[in-house]
Amino acid sequence: MKRVYILLLFLSLVIVGKTQTISIKDQETGKAMELVSLMSENPKAFTTTNVNGQADISSFIGSEKIEIRSLGYKSIIKSYAELKLANFQIGMEIYNLNLDEVVVAGTRWRQSSDNIPSKIVTISPSEINLQNPQTAADLLAVSGKVFIQKSQQGGGSPMIRGFATNRLLYTVDGVRMNTAIFRGGNIQNVINLDPFVMENTEVLFGPGSVIYGSDAIGGVMSFQTLTPQFSLTDKPMVTGKAISRFSTASKEKTGHFDVNVGWKKWAFVTSFSAWDYDNLRQGSNGPEDYIKPYYVQRQDGIDKVITQDDPLLQIPSAYSQMNLMQKIRFKPNDKWEFQYGFHYSETTPYGRYDRHNRVKNGSPRYAEWNYGPQKWLMNNLNITHTSDNMFFNQMTIRLAQQSFEESRIDRAFNDIERNFNAEKVDAYSVNIDFVKWTNKKNTFYYGFEYVRNDVNSTGSITDIITEITIDGPARYPNSSWTSIAAYIEDVYKVSNNFSLQGALRYNQFILDADFTNNTSFYPFPFTNVNINQGALTGSIGGVYRPSGTWIINANLGTAFRSPNVDDIGKVFDSEPGAVVVPNPDLKAEYAYNFDLGVAKVISDIVKLDVTAYYTHLRNAMVRRDYQLNGLDSIMYEGEMSKVQALQNAAVANVYGVQFGLEVKLPSNFTFSTDLNFQKGDEEMDDGSTSPSRHAAPFFGVSRINYRFKKLNLEFYANYQGERTYDQLPVSEQSKDEIYAKDKNGNNYSPAWYTLNVKAIYDLENQFILSAGVENITDQRYRPYSSGISAPGRNFILSLRYMF
């Protein structure tokens, strides 16, 4: 009899352990839905559907509440028993008025936005497919809440809530991408990322230092690349896609291919993308000041100014890029999972267009000003372990190694000396994150982080006649930057409609810089700089839902940015006649932020979403006049230049409102708009204030969308408000190469708009066709602070094959 009981117990375990697959489809088209999230609180379980719209939900057995969500579709809440009655077949209805979603950026763990007081926006893969962004910077702009500045076609520097560059943070698969040479000026590193492999993109607005550390003042941009998918049957699952795209404004030719091969415990994803862009053509209707109808070419040993056949072409702006990705996933059992990822990106050299616009004594200031190939490589290993013990329920270890290479080449007009600077950063990071559910109402998130950046910088000068190269000044000292941190966060569900969150982080940062590679070129009164300081940050906030159609969230948080190698050790020309030199006495800057958000769904037709925020920045690192060995001016690149340095010499304030509206119209039409108002000011050295450089003018997007069966059609308008001369930051007012001229001959940033249309259609036999026209009226415009005009009228055609 005892043996019979053991046999029956064994058979019951086999039955319970059997895989149960759910299938989810679009209710209207019957198309399988990928990346639908399923979440349960009791038992704790999470999964997403694969490309076939299927997921294994064996771990959800017995759940009374399974939340099924996909961006752009109406959320469904079912018990496991109800799913069983439906034969595990679910259809989802198109719906854009949801108040919650599953996000990762808040804590690095998947959780409902119900419990996160910070504003987080998700950019869905379907929206990316429709908009067809050329770069990851353009992908962020799809949100309608991130402003993008560009100094050249091969670029894109996000501005979020009045902050940019090294006051924003990038993560890729949970790994910090910011390096110790992220500068205060506009940066272009986001183009390293491939928009074709983005499984999920999120933007966290406001402070994120508690989880992510230094730099996360204005926001965090979280990119999650494709996750290798397992097979749910005994047969291997092979899926993938191939994409080709062409656009007219830059004669773009783009190709992409990825393939997923999955078994029950092993899965692989391989991806390759290539882009080729010719010189970018700007629009025909707009300020004449944006037209540079010439370029410089060296002929017979002389730099000559060549008149362009087409004055609307922006020469030089052409470049090419390629990206590779390989990911491996192994899940030996329900307790352990391993993911390895390899990423590589490389561009060709490309011109910095705004510098080619500079003029000196009636002639071009530069014959050459180019960025060399920009390279990024990342190896990362992600280990996840599930265990019900007293310390954690889940643990994730992220080990990452990254290598960044960039360079710049410049030569003055008819000068025979070419300056070359090259930088290489090797970055290493270890993140150990834990989550512990102490009871149904309380969840702890805690973890530890170690980051190290090794910076190697070299400089050389080449005589282009004799081709003799000698050592030149390096852009940075050879340096190391280290960050060591621990954090803890508690989310407490006071009731079914009210939750609180509080968090603390302590961060020690260490910087060692050796200036001996530059002391023979500049009279620095020091050869080494050492910084070893700490920073304590925290946040407290809450989310309240008076009903299923209301949500109110408030958050008070702090953030910091530690001095990095770019702050402490760079020598560069910030503007004609001024040179910035190192300051060894810098300290961290701190931000104090409060934001309040309200979202309301009215009659299941209208959704309003409003967030107001205020940020105070203390000890802001800003450029101020300085002295080097008692001198207020030195010779730099043959020109007597005023000495400046970054100093903790100012406070800054930024405040604004983000407004969103979505309206469900009859006959499958929807209307939506995103509007962004922000204003910032920073203290000047004389006590006066200047507008903040990275507080963009009013900007927004309005869309009318139509969906019917296999067609998705959208007409939309992008726009930006004017920034007059008096409203420009003092540091921007003299930049003739960037801005248009007003009636008084002063620089300003004009208002602009574009009208655009995009469409995507599912053809038979797994083909998807997408097409669009951007800037239909051929406007000539530049987004605020940009050094290159945006594309003129641009026809886009793309074909996608899914298998």
PyMOL commands that set and color helices and strands:
alter all, ss='L'
color gray80, all
select helices_A, chain A and resi 2-17+58-60+80-85+113-115+125-131+136-141+165-167+189-192+195-197+209-212+288-290+353-356+515-517+565-569+730-732
alter helices_A, ss='H'
color red, helices_A
select strands_A, chain A and resi 21-26+37-40+45-48+54-56+66-69+76-78+89-92+102-103+111-112+119-123+147-149+157-160+163-164+168-172+175-176+198-205+219-225+237-247+252-262+266-277+280-281+294-299+302-307+313-314+319-330+336-347+350-351+359-360+363-364+366-371+375-386+394-412+417-437+442-463+469-471+478-495+498-514+528-544+550-561+572-575+578-580+589-602+606-625+633-636+639-664+669-683+689-691+699-708+711-720+740-741+747-748+752-762+767-774+794-802
alter strands_A, ss='S'
color yellow, strands_A
deselect
rebuild
show_as cartoon
